[in-house]
């Protein structure tokens, strides 16, 4: 109290004199411009000029401080940039994962949609096929079906006598056949390629015929249906017919309309006679007919049609007695389109086989078997060949 006070940074100053700012003193110490405070009462020394070395040192120091600060700030900036980049990369990675998931889902949806479209196409095709099949079945079940059911000779051929021929036909459908035209064309000729060519040409003409004006109503119950009658003049029945060298042929055509469509059926019949080469008469009691579409016949025949002969038919003994015609009755052979195509291209054959059951004068029962195959002769058609030796024994044996 009341004593003198020491003031750092200069001599004692009188009260009221202005004081030197404190920060100037700090700056002077940092720069090394003063080594120690002046003693109180000492006179000011003149300022020594600052050399170039001191200026360079101060500038270097300042530069170092600035560099450190910049490095620190740069490090902080790099950290911030790195942190920012890391966050951006994570976000980008997450977005890429989400995008891949979305693409995977889209691919799965596209695959499912493709499968659904394929299934829809298959279902549509199946529905169309079902509708087409149903329509065809409806038409087939309700349309008219006109075709021959039998070809008959009123009697066996006799030398010099006219021969009457009857072709029976029916409408087995459910509606009348309109604009119908029926023709039966009899002829006597030997079997062979010439006759086959003639029949083939006639069939082509049948396919081009436009029809007629008759109506064929559906056949109901036990009605025999319709008949087309024709005959062969007596002079044409020569000895060759009696001997079986020439055959009696009857081929024809049927044209009719049903459900606004024209349909055609062609047919051909010829006589098949049997001879009795024994010494005593034989009594035929039954006739069985079978057929098959195949390359080779099975070992055992299957007969689809049996015709009983009430009272029996006598077949006279001796070849000189001539042949005898047996009526096989009525039956229908139906072939599918694929079977017709296979037979026409010789992929498979059409076989027909017959079993004749008869008794001898001792009333013992016997059986005779015959077999034919439809063979192609040249390029114009086919005809039944003779008994085929390559058939299994059950088709040709005699008991």
HURAJO-V668033 format. One record per residue. N is the residue number from 0. RES is the residue in one small letter. PHI is phi in whole degrees, -180 to 180 (NA if undefined). OMEGA is omega in radians with two decimals (none if undefined). Layout:
N:RES:PHI:OMEGA / N:RES:PHI:OMEGA
This chain:
0:x:NA:3.09 / 1:x:74:3.13 / 2:x:-86:3.10 / 3:x:-71:3.11 / 4:x:-112:3.11 / 5:x:-90:3.12 / 6:x:-112:3.12 / 7:x:-70:3.05 / 8:x:90:3.06 / 9:x:167:-3.14 / 10:x:-76:3.12 / 11:x:-62:-3.14 / 12:x:-117:-3.13 / 13:x:-72:3.13 / 14:x:-62:3.11 / 15:x:100:3.11 / 16:x:-77:-3.14 / 17:x:-69:-3.11 / 18:x:-94:3.12 / 19:x:-76:-3.13 / 20:x:-59:-3.05 / 21:x:-69:-3.07 / 22:x:-71:3.10 / 23:x:-67:3.12 / 24:x:-64:-3.14 / 25:x:-63:-3.12 / 26:x:-66:3.12 / 27:x:-64:3.11 / 28:x:-65:-3.12 / 29:x:-64:-3.12 / 30:x:-85:3.12 / 31:x:72:-3.11 / 32:x:-75:3.09 / 33:x:-129:3.14 / 34:x:-90:3.13 / 35:x:-160:3.11 / 36:x:-65:3.12 / 37:x:-67:3.06 / 38:x:-67:-3.11 / 39:x:-60:3.12 / 40:x:90:-3.13 / 41:x:-78:-3.11 / 42:x:-81:3.11 / 43:x:-68:3.06 / 44:x:-91:3.11 / 45:x:-66:-3.12 / 46:x:-68:3.07 / 47:x:-82:3.12 / 48:x:-63:-3.13 / 49:x:-83:-3.12 / 50:x:-75:3.13 / 51:x:-66:-3.13 / 52:x:-67:3.13 / 53:x:-66:3.11 / 54:x:-64:3.14 / 55:x:-65:3.14 / 56:x:-65:3.13 / 57:x:-63:-3.12 / 58:x:-67:3.12 / 59:x:-66:3.12 / 60:x:-61:3.13 / 61:x:-63:3.11 / 62:x:-63:3.12 / 63:x:-63:3.14 / 64:x:-61:-3.14 / 65:x:-64:3.14 / 66:x:-63:3.11 / 67:x:-60:3.14 / 68:x:-62:3.13 / 69:x:-64:3.11 / 70:x:-61:3.14 / 71:x:-63:3.11 / 72:x:-62:3.12 / 73:x:-63:3.11 / 74:x:-62:3.10 / 75:x:-63:3.13 / 76:x:-64:3.10 / 77:x:-62:3.11 / 78:x:-62:3.12 / 79:x:-66:3.12 / 80:x:-63:3.13 / 81:x:-61:3.12 / 82:x:-62:3.13 / 83:x:-66:3.11 / 84:x:-64:3.12 / 85:x:-61:3.10 / 86:x:-64:3.14 / 87:x:-66:3.10 / 88:x:-64:3.11 / 89:x:-63:3.11 / 90:x:-63:3.13 / 91:x:-63:3.10 / 92:x:-63:3.12 / 93:x:-62:3.11 / 94:x:-65:3.11 / 95:x:-63:3.11 / 96:x:-63:3.13 / 97:x:-62:3.13 / 98:x:-63:3.12 / 99:x:-63:3.08 / 100:x:-62:3.13 / 101:x:-64:3.09 / 102:x:-64:3.12 / 103:x:-62:3.10 / 104:x:-63:3.12 / 105:x:-64:3.10 / 106:x:-64:3.11 / 107:x:-62:3.11 / 108:x:-64:3.11 / 109:x:-65:3.10 / 110:x:-63:3.11 / 111:x:-62:3.12 / 112:x:-65:3.11 / 113:x:-65:3.10 / 114:x:-63:3.11 / 115:x:-64:3.11 / 116:x:-65:3.10 / 117:x:-62:3.12 / 118:x:-62:3.12 / 119:x:-65:3.11 / 120:x:-64:3.13 / 121:x:-62:3.12 / 122:x:-63:3.10 / 123:x:-63:3.10 / 124:x:-63:3.13 / 125:x:-64:3.12 / 126:x:-65:3.12 / 127:x:-65:3.12 / 128:x:-62:3.12 / 129:x:-63:3.13 / 130:x:-65:3.12 / 131:x:-63:3.13 / 132:x:-64:3.12 / 133:x:-63:3.12 / 134:x:-66:3.12 / 135:x:-63:3.12 / 136:x:-65:3.13 / 137:x:-63:3.13 / 138:x:-65:-3.12 / 139:x:-64:-3.11 / 140:x:-79:-3.05 / 141:x:-117:-3.08 / 142:x:-79:3.03 / 143:x:-85:3.08 / 144:x:-129:-3.10 / 145:x:-110:3.13 / 146:x:-166:3.14 / 147:x:-72:3.10 / 148:x:-113:-3.11 / 149:x:-169:2.98 / 150:x:-121:-3.00 / 151:x:-127:2.90 / 152:x:-105:-3.13 / 153:x:-67:3.11 / 154:x:-156:3.08 / 155:x:-69:3.14 / 156:x:-58:3.11 / 157:x:-125:-3.07 / 158:x:-55:3.07 / 159:x:82:-3.13 / 160:x:-100:3.09 / 161:x:-63:-3.08 / 162:x:-117:3.13 / 163:x:-88:-3.12 / 164:x:-126:3.13 / 165:x:-126:3.02 / 166:x:-112:3.11 / 167:x:-95:3.12 / 168:x:-142:-3.04 / 169:x:-141:2.94 / 170:x:-111:-3.09 / 171:x:-91:3.12 / 172:x:-88:-3.05 / 173:x:-113:3.10 / 174:x:-131:-3.13 / 175:x:-64:3.01 / 176:x:-91:-3.10 / 177:x:-110:3.12 / 178:x:53:-3.06 / 179:x:-83:3.09 / 180:x:-143:-3.08 / 181:x:-123:3.09 / 182:x:-137:3.07 / 183:x:-126:-3.02 / 184:x:-123:-3.14 / 185:x:-86:-3.14 / 186:x:-162:3.05 / 187:x:-115:-3.10 / 188:x:-165:3.06 / 189:x:-73:3.08 / 190:x:-73:3.12 / 191:x:156:-3.08 / 192:x:-61:-3.12 / 193:x:-61:3.12 / 194:x:-69:3.11 / 195:x:-63:3.12 / 196:x:-62:-3.13 / 197:x:-66:-3.13 / 198:x:-68:3.13 / 199:x:-63:3.11 / 200:x:-63:3.12 / 201:x:-65:3.13 / 202:x:-63:3.10 / 203:x:-64:3.10 / 204:x:-65:3.11 / 205:x:-64:-3.12 / 206:x:-67:-3.13 / 207:x:-97:-3.08 / 208:x:-75:-3.06 / 209:x:-89:3.14 / 210:x:111:-3.08 / 211:x:-135:-3.05 / 212:x:-131:-3.11 / 213:x:-82:3.07 / 214:x:-121:3.11 / 215:x:-114:-3.10 / 216:x:-82:3.12 / 217:x:-59:3.11 / 218:x:-85:-3.05 / 219:x:-119:3.04 / 220:x:65:-3.07 / 221:x:-95:3.13 / 222:x:-63:-3.10 / 223:x:-77:3.13 / 224:x:90:-3.04 / 225:x:-115:-3.14 / 226:x:-133:3.00 / 227:x:-115:-3.04 / 228:x:-108:3.04 / 229:x:-153:-3.11 / 230:x:-155:3.07 / 231:x:-116:-3.11 / 232:x:-60:-3.11 / 233:x:-55:-3.10 / 234:x:-59:-3.13 / 235:x:-79:3.13 / 236:x:-85:-3.08 / 237:x:-94:-3.11 / 238:x:-63:3.13 / 239:x:-63:3.08 / 240:x:-70:-3.13 / 241:x:-64:-3.12 / 242:x:-77:-3.14 / 243:x:90:3.09 / 244:x:-69:3.03 / 245:x:-101:-3.13 / 246:x:-108:3.02 / 247:x:-94:-3.13 / 248:x:-110:2.99 / 249:x:-146:3.14 / 250:x:-123:-3.03 / 251:x:-158:-3.03 / 252:x:-144:3.06 / 253:x:-129:3.13 / 254:x:-125:-3.14 / 255:x:-157:3.14 / 256:x:-119:3.06 / 257:x:-155:-3.12 / 258:x:50:3.04 / 259:x:62:3.08 / 260:x:-132:3.11 / 261:x:-94:3.13 / 262:x:-124:-3.09 / 263:x:-138:3.07 / 264:x:-134:3.04 / 265:x:-112:-3.10 / 266:x:-146:3.10 / 267:x:-154:3.06 / 268:x:-122:2.94 / 269:x:-148:-3.02 / 270:x:-74:2.99 / 271:x:-126:-3.08 / 272:x:-114:3.12 / 273:x:-119:3.12 / 274:x:-119:3.07 / 275:x:-108:-3.10 / 276:x:-87:3.13 / 277:x:-85:-3.10 / 278:x:-106:3.13 / 279:x:-127:-3.14 / 280:x:-64:3.06 / 281:x:-120:3.13 / 282:x:-111:3.12 / 283:x:-76:-3.08 / 284:x:-114:-3.13 / 285:x:-157:3.11 / 286:x:-133:-3.14 / 287:x:-116:-3.10 / 288:x:-127:3.08 / 289:x:-137:3.12 / 290:x:-152:-3.12 / 291:x:-156:3.03 / 292:x:-114:-3.08 / 293:x:-166:3.06 / 294:x:-81:3.10 / 295:x:-126:-3.12 / 296:x:-73:3.01 / 297:x:-68:-3.05 / 298:x:-66:-3.08 / 299:x:-116:-3.13 / 300:x:-74:3.02 / 301:x:-120:-3.09 / 302:x:-101:-3.10 / 303:x:-84:-3.07 / 304:x:-138:3.09 / 305:x:-126:3.11 / 306:x:-118:3.08 / 307:x:-78:-3.13 / 308:x:-115:-3.08 / 309:x:-57:-3.14 / 310:x:80:3.10 / 311:x:81:3.08 / 312:x:-118:-3.09 / 313:x:-82:3.06 / 314:x:-111:-3.05 / 315:x:-65:-3.09 / 316:x:-79:3.05 / 317:x:92:3.12 / 318:x:-64:-3.13 / 319:x:-65:3.12 / 320:x:-75:3.11 / 321:x:89:-3.12 / 322:x:-85:-3.14 / 323:x:-129:3.13 / 324:x:-94:3.10 / 325:x:-108:-3.13 / 326:x:-83:-3.12 / 327:x:-80:-3.12 / 328:x:80:-3.06 / 329:x:-102:3.00 / 330:x:-161:-3.10 / 331:x:-124:3.07 / 332:x:-107:-3.14 / 333:x:-113:3.12 / 334:x:-117:3.08 / 335:x:-77:3.13 / 336:x:-62:3.13 / 337:x:-67:3.12 / 338:x:-67:3.10 / 339:x:-62:-3.14 / 340:x:-65:-3.14 / 341:x:-66:3.12 / 342:x:-67:-3.12 / 343:x:-65:-3.12 / 344:x:-99:3.11 / 345:x:63:3.02 / 346:x:-73:3.04 / 347:x:-137:-3.11 / 348:x:-116:3.00 / 349:x:-99:-3.11 / 350:x:-108:2.97 / 351:x:-132:-3.09 / 352:x:-138:-3.00 / 353:x:-132:3.02 / 354:x:-124:3.11 / 355:x:-107:3.10 / 356:x:-100:-3.09 / 357:x:-148:3.09 / 358:x:-121:3.11 / 359:x:-95:-3.07 / 360:x:-67:3.09 / 361:x:-90:-3.11 / 362:x:62:3.04 / 363:x:-91:-3.06 / 364:x:-86:3.13 / 365:x:-138:3.09 / 366:x:-139:3.04 / 367:x:-120:-3.07 / 368:x:-120:3.12 / 369:x:-127:-3.12 / 370:x:-147:3.07 / 371:x:-127:3.04 / 372:x:-132:3.10 / 373:x:-76:-3.12 / 374:x:-111:3.10 / 375:x:-80:3.09 / 376:x:-111:-3.11 / 377:x:72:-3.09 / 378:x:-103:-2.96 / 379:x:-106:3.13 / 380:x:152:-3.12 / 381:x:-148:3.09 / 382:x:-151:3.06 / 383:x:-66:3.07 / 384:x:-86:3.08 / 385:x:-72:3.10 / 386:x:-55:-3.04 / 387:x:-93:-3.07 / 388:x:-78:-3.11 / 389:x:-82:3.10 / 390:x:-71:3.07 / 391:x:-58:-3.07 / 392:x:-56:-3.08 / 393:x:-64:-3.11 / 394:x:-92:-3.05 / 395:x:-132:-3.03 / 396:x:-74:3.07 / 397:x:-119:-3.12 / 398:x:-119:none
